[in-house]
Amino acid sequence: MNSTIGNNIRLFRDKIGITQFELADYCGISREIISYYETGKREVNLLHLEKIADYLNIDMDLFLEENPSAINPELALSFRANELTASDREQISQFKKIVKNYLKMQTLIEDGIEA
């Protein structure tokens, strides 16, 4: 199995200092599943990968990078707060998605391409 995706999940998760349990809780899966993804023992479900990318505030294509250590995505600190509920994390993730899409549209407009 391709362990690039799993390695990158672990790398980005470690960069923002969240546990497998926190990520699993957000995705609605067990911590063991996250462990299996990171070790390459199980292929990552596309829906889970999308939720993981949302939680980490990165584009899904970054999980395919062979050398992601050179990439320094703009990872938000909002999930580092103590005592966030799953609902809080979901709302923050949705807000971040809106902001990320807005910034992408602004970049397109600035480059002269109308969205």
JOMODA-V184007 format. One record per helix or strand. SS is the DSSP state (alpha for helix, beta for strand). FROM is the first residue (numbers start at 1). LEN is the number of residues. Records with the same first field share a line. If there is no record, write none. Layout:
BEGIN
SS->FROM-LEN / FROM-LEN
END
This chain:
BEGIN
alpha->4-13 / 20-8 / 31-9 / 46-11 / 60-5 / 68-3 / 78-3 / 86-25
END
